[in-house]
């Protein structure tokens, strides 16, 4: 095998940190079809806030002095022909019917089919169902390249484990699952990742096993969260606080203290549908997985309706009332808005005739507008009277928010994250 010249395809939350880390030891091209994104990175800026900017700029400076090392960025397909190891980190979303949308993955595979050479390796990191790499992606490469799989070119799969916003469990500190299309390639892929992952690697026996290992990580978390979300729905009717129940139950050593909440983002709220789709294609309808999805998808409308009930209880007029939602990203202290469920709450409240403002110091307003068609306020008007305030995302900034001011002025305060002083809230999830 030739020296690894690596091209990372897709420069989002997964691809960019990976490209930067590999560039410390190899010649790396960060490739993306989005020209604006490429130019942004060339200028030393990353709007996702996931990149080690100092490391990125250092890696680019290495390339400027040594063409055989370091990092460069490009949107030119032609440049990919200079590389021999391709790592695919494109999104794997779902469509409006909750079915896998493989278009980004298929298009990336077709593009690689136009540039791949004999002896090259393609490694997929995008989360998908077991069998997708070999049954859906590789045939596209074969078709366009005229090369034969496992004779002329090879493949690997190493599922991404990036946790957006987490500055402690970063790329190199999370053990990496690896795999290859032949035993020899499996060893090469494992050694490649082992060269940058300080936490070590786990070599899976096949690509399908590696694919399955990733997708069940997220399906398991989704089901676990759905259980406590269902408890929240039950205990709301009982009239007790779910978090109080969890604290009491958590005094036993083997109780898992999952918390109720909105389940959005690019992984947990999406990946179970990939596994369910694969199961259904094989004649099995998964009951637990889809039931968990149903419960978690019900939390946003539940929160909206709970807020309305609390407002009515406080004898507030609903139509025309002003509501402030704090947070729109799918998790705290992170600008990631992918598949956020806060927008579902917003739309539900708007349907009841409320005037709703969303404020989030982490989110990029233009991205929220483009993705969801929703305008968010860029700064908070502290003099505006709100009839209700909903804490949806527990950004650090909101832990210093003056909830007492709004509560004492008669507003309903609802804490969906159970972090606000209970003296100043009307309800919690």
C-alpha positions in Angstrom: 0.0 0.0 0.0 1.2 3.5 -0.9 1.7 6.2 1.7 -1.7 7.4 2.9 -2.7 10.6 1.2 -6.1 11.2 2.7 -9.1 13.0 1.3 -12.0 13.6 3.8 -15.3 14.0 1.9 -17.6 16.3 3.8 -16.5 19.0 6.2 -19.2 19.2 8.8 -19.2 18.3 12.5 -17.5 14.9 11.7 -15.3 15.5 8.8 -13.5 18.7 9.8 -12.1 17.5 13.2 -11.1 14.2 11.5 -9.2 16.1 8.7 -7.4 18.3 11.2 -6.3 15.3 13.3 -5.1 13.2 10.3 -3.3 16.3 8.9 -0.9 16.2 11.9 0.7 13.0 10.4 -0.5 12.8 6.8 -1.1 14.8 3.7 -4.9 15.6 3.9 -7.4 17.3 1.6 -10.6 18.5 3.2 -13.2 18.3 0.4 -16.7 19.7 0.4 -19.1 20.5 -2.5 -20.1 23.7 -0.6 -17.8 26.4 -1.9 -18.8 28.8 0.9 -17.9 26.3 3.5 -14.5 25.7 1.9 -13.7 29.4 1.6 -14.8 29.8 5.3 -12.3 27.2 6.4 -9.5 28.5 4.2 -10.0 31.8 6.0 -9.5 30.1 9.4 -13.1 30.2 10.5 -15.5 27.4 11.5 -19.2 28.2 12.2 -19.8 24.8 13.8 -17.3 25.7 16.5 -16.2 22.0 16.6 -12.8 22.6 15.0 -9.5 23.2 16.8 -8.8 26.4 15.0 -5.3 26.6 16.2 -4.6 23.1 15.0 -6.4 23.7 11.7 -4.4 26.8 11.0 -1.1 25.1 12.0 -1.9 22.1 9.7 -2.6 24.6 6.8 0.7 26.3 7.5 2.5 22.9 7.3 1.0 22.3 3.9 2.2 25.7 2.6 5.8 24.8 3.5 5.6 21.1 2.7 3.3 19.8 -0.1 3.5 16.2 1.2 2.1 17.0 4.7 -0.5 19.1 6.4 -4.0 20.2 5.4 -5.6 21.9 2.4 -9.2 22.5 1.5 -11.0 22.3 -1.9 -14.3 22.0 -3.7 -12.6 20.7 -6.8 -13.4 17.1 -7.7 -10.3 17.0 -9.9 -8.0 17.4 -6.9 -9.3 14.2 -5.3 -7.4 12.2 -8.0 -4.2 13.0 -6.2 -5.2 11.0 -3.1 -5.5 7.3 -2.4 -7.5 7.0 0.8 -10.9 8.5 0.9 -13.0 9.0 4.1 -16.7 9.7 3.5 -18.4 11.8 6.3 -21.5 13.1 4.5 -24.9 13.4 6.3 -27.3 10.5 6.3 -30.7 12.2 7.0 -34.3 10.9 6.8 -37.0 12.1 4.5 -40.5 13.4 5.5 -41.7 9.8 5.7 -38.9 8.9 8.2 -37.2 6.8 5.6 -33.4 6.8 5.0 -32.3 9.4 2.6 -29.2 8.0 1.0 -28.8 10.7 -1.6 -25.7 12.4 -0.1 -24.1 9.0 0.4 -24.9 7.8 -3.1 -23.7 11.1 -4.7 -20.4 10.9 -2.8 -19.9 7.3 -3.9 -20.7 8.2 -7.5 -18.2 11.1 -7.3 -15.5 8.7 -5.9 -16.3 6.4 -8.8 -15.1 9.1 -11.1 -11.8 9.7 -9.3 -10.7 6.4 -7.8 -7.7 4.4 -9.0 -6.4 0.9 -8.6 -5.2 0.2 -5.0 -7.3 3.0 -3.4 -9.3 2.6 -0.2 -12.7 4.1 0.5 -13.6 4.3 4.2 -17.2 5.3 5.2 -17.9 7.0 8.5 -21.5 8.1 7.8 -24.0 6.4 10.1 -26.2 3.9 8.3 -27.8 0.5 8.5 -25.8 -2.8 8.2 -25.2 -3.7 4.6 -25.4 -0.1 3.2 -21.7 0.2 2.4 -21.3 -3.0 0.5 -24.9 -3.2 -1.0 -25.6 0.4 -1.8 -22.4 2.4 -2.0 -19.8 0.1 -3.4 -21.8 -0.8 -6.5 -22.0 2.9 -7.4 -18.2 3.1 -7.3 -17.8 0.0 -9.4 -20.3 1.2 -12.0 -18.6 4.5 -12.6 -15.0 3.5 -12.2 -15.0 0.2 -14.1 -12.9 -1.2 -11.2 -13.7 -4.4 -9.3 -14.3 -4.3 -5.6 -11.7 -6.2 -3.4 -9.6 -6.7 -6.5 -8.9 -3.1 -7.8 -10.1 -1.1 -4.9 -11.1 -1.7 -1.3 -13.3 -0.4 1.5 -13.6 0.1 5.2 -16.1 1.4 7.7 -15.3 3.2 10.9 -18.4 4.8 12.4 -18.1 8.4 13.6 -18.5 9.0 17.3 -18.2 12.8 17.4 -20.3 14.4 20.2 -21.1 18.0 19.1 -20.3 20.6 21.7 -18.3 18.1 23.9 -14.9 19.6 24.6 -13.9 16.7 26.9 -14.7 13.6 24.9 -13.1 14.7 21.7 -12.3 12.7 18.6 -9.0 11.2 19.8 -10.3 10.4 23.2 -13.2 8.1 22.0 -12.4 4.5 21.1 -12.8 4.0 17.4 -14.5 1.0 15.8 -12.8 0.0 12.5 -13.4 -2.6 9.8 -12.3 -3.5 6.3 -13.5 -5.4 3.3 -10.7 -8.0 3.5 -8.6 -9.1 6.5 -5.6 -7.2 5.2 -7.6 -4.0 4.6 -9.1 -4.3 8.0 -5.6 -4.3 9.5 -4.6 -1.3 7.4 -7.7 0.7 8.3 -7.2 -0.2 12.0 -3.6 0.9 11.9 -4.5 4.2 10.2 -7.0 5.2 12.9 -4.8 3.8 15.7 -2.2 6.4 14.6 -4.4 9.3 15.7 -6.8 7.8 18.3 -5.2 7.8 21.7 -8.1 6.0 23.2 -7.4 3.0 21.0 -9.4 1.1 18.4 -11.7 -1.9 18.2 -11.4 -3.9 15.0 -14.8 -5.4 14.1 -15.0 -8.7 12.3 -16.9 -7.2 9.3 -18.1 -4.0 7.8 -21.7 -5.0 8.6 -20.8 -5.5 12.3 -19.2 -2.1 12.4 -22.2 -0.4 10.8 -24.6 -2.2 13.2 -22.5 -1.2 16.2 -22.9 2.5 15.5 -26.6 2.4 14.8 -27.5 0.5 17.9 -25.6 3.0 20.1 -28.1 5.7 19.1 -31.1 3.4 19.0 -30.3 2.2 22.6 -30.1 5.8 23.9 -33.4 6.7 22.0 -35.2 3.8 23.7 -33.8 4.6 27.1 -34.8 8.3 26.8 -38.3 7.3 25.5 -38.8 5.3 28.7 -38.3 8.3 30.9 -40.3 10.5 28.6 -43.2 8.1 28.9 -42.7 8.3 32.6 -43.0 12.1 32.4 -46.2 11.7 30.5 -47.6 9.4 33.2 -46.3 11.3 36.2 -47.7 14.6 34.8 -51.2 13.0 35.1 -50.4 11.6 38.5 -49.3 15.1 39.6 -45.7 14.4 40.6 -42.4 15.7 39.3 -40.5 13.1 37.1 -37.1 14.4 38.1 -38.0 14.0 41.8 -38.9 10.4 41.0 -35.7 9.8 39.2 -33.6 11.3 42.0 -35.3 8.9 44.5 -34.9 5.8 42.2 -31.3 6.8 41.5 -30.3 6.1 45.1 -30.0 2.5 44.0 -26.6 1.8 42.4 -27.9 0.1 39.3 -30.6 2.5 38.3 -29.8 4.5 35.1 -30.6 8.1 35.6 -31.7 9.2 32.1 -33.7 12.4 32.1 -36.8 13.3 30.1 -36.5 15.8 27.3 -36.7 16.7 23.7 -34.8 14.3 21.4 -33.5 16.0 18.3 -30.2 16.2 16.5 -28.5 14.3 13.8 -28.1 10.9 15.5 -30.5 9.8 18.2 -33.7 11.1 16.5 -32.7 9.8 13.0 -30.6 6.6 13.2 -33.3 4.4 14.7 -35.3 4.8 11.5 -32.4 3.5 9.5 -32.3 0.3 11.6 -36.1 0.0 11.5 -36.1 0.4 7.7 -33.5 -2.4 7.3 -35.5 -4.6 9.6 -38.7 -4.0 7.7 -37.0 -4.7 4.4 -36.1 -8.2 5.8 -39.7 -8.8 6.9 -39.5 -7.8 10.6 -41.4 -4.9 12.0 -39.4 -3.6 15.1 -41.9 -2.7 17.8 -39.6 -1.4 20.6 -37.5 0.9 18.4 -40.5 2.5 16.6 -42.5 2.8 19.9 -39.6 4.7 21.4 -39.5 7.1 18.4 -43.3 7.6 18.7 -43.0 8.6 22.4 -40.0 10.9 21.9 -41.7 12.7 19.0 -44.7 13.4 21.2 -42.7 15.4 23.7 -42.7 18.7 21.7 -46.5 18.9 21.4 -46.9 17.8 25.0 -44.7 20.7 26.2 -46.6 23.2 24.0 -49.9 22.0 25.4 -48.7 21.9 29.0 -47.5 25.5 28.7 -51.0 26.5 27.4 -52.7 24.7 30.3 -50.5 26.5 32.8 -51.4 29.8 31.1 -55.1 29.1 31.3 -54.7 28.1 34.9 -53.1 31.5 35.6 -56.2 33.1 33.9 -54.1 34.4 30.9 -55.5 35.1 27.5 -54.1 32.7 25.0 -54.8 34.4 21.6 -52.2 37.2 21.1 -50.2 36.3 24.2 -46.4 36.9 24.1 -44.2 33.8 24.7 -40.4 33.6 24.9 -38.6 30.4 24.1 -35.1 30.2 25.4 -32.9 28.0 23.1 -33.4 26.5 19.7 -30.3 24.3 19.2 -30.8 20.6 19.7 -28.5 20.5 22.7 -26.8 22.9 25.2 -23.7 25.0 24.5 -23.6 24.1 20.9 -24.7 25.9 17.7 -26.1 22.7 16.1 -29.7 23.1 15.0 -30.1 19.9 13.0 -33.5 18.3 13.6 -34.2 20.4 16.6 -37.6 19.8 18.2 -37.8 23.3 19.6 -39.2 24.4 16.3 -42.1 22.0 16.7 -43.0 23.7 20.0 -42.8 27.1 18.3 -45.1 26.0 15.5 -47.6 24.4 17.9 -47.8 27.6 19.9 -48.1 29.8 16.8 -51.0 27.6 15.7 -52.9 28.6 18.9 -52.5 32.3 18.0 -49.6 33.1 20.3 -46.8 35.6 19.4 -43.6 33.6 20.0 -40.0 34.8 20.2 -37.1 32.4 20.2 -33.8 33.6 21.6 -30.6 31.6 21.4 -27.1 33.2 21.8 -25.5 30.0 20.3 -27.7 29.6 17.2 -26.9 31.4 13.9 -30.1 33.2 13.0 -29.6 33.0 9.3 -29.2 29.2 9.5 -32.4 28.8 11.5 -34.2 31.0 8.9 -32.9 29.0 6.0 -33.5 25.5 7.6 -36.9 26.1 9.2 -38.2 29.4 7.9 -38.3 30.7 11.5 -37.0 34.1 12.5 -35.3 34.2 15.9 -34.4 37.3 17.8 -30.7 38.2 17.8 -30.9 40.0 21.1 -33.3 39.9 24.0 -35.5 42.9 24.7 -35.5 43.0 28.5 -38.3 45.5 28.6 -40.8 43.4 26.6 -43.6 41.9 28.6 -43.9 38.1 28.1 -46.9 36.1 29.3 -44.9 32.9 29.3 -41.2 31.9 29.3 -40.1 28.4 28.3 -36.6 27.2 28.9 -36.0 24.7 26.1 -32.2 24.4 26.0 -30.0 24.6 29.0 -27.2 26.8 27.7 -24.9 28.1 30.4 -26.1 31.7 29.6 -29.6 30.8 30.6 -28.6 29.5 34.0 -28.0 33.2 34.9 -31.3 34.3 33.3 -33.6 36.3 35.6 -36.6 33.9 35.7 -37.7 35.5 39.0 -38.4 38.8 37.2 -40.8 37.2 34.8 -42.4 34.9 37.3 -43.1 37.7 39.8 -44.6 39.8 37.0 -47.2 37.1 36.4 -45.7 35.1 33.5 -45.9 31.4 33.3 -42.3 29.9 33.6 -41.9 26.4 32.3 -38.5 24.6 32.8 -38.1 21.8 30.2 -34.6 21.0 31.5 -35.1 21.0 35.3 -32.3 23.5 36.0 -34.1 26.6 37.1 -34.7 27.5 40.8 -38.0 25.8 41.5 -39.3 28.9 43.4 -39.6 30.7 40.0 -41.2 28.0 37.8 -44.8 26.9 37.3 -43.9 23.6 35.8 -41.1 21.2 34.8 -40.8 18.3 32.4 
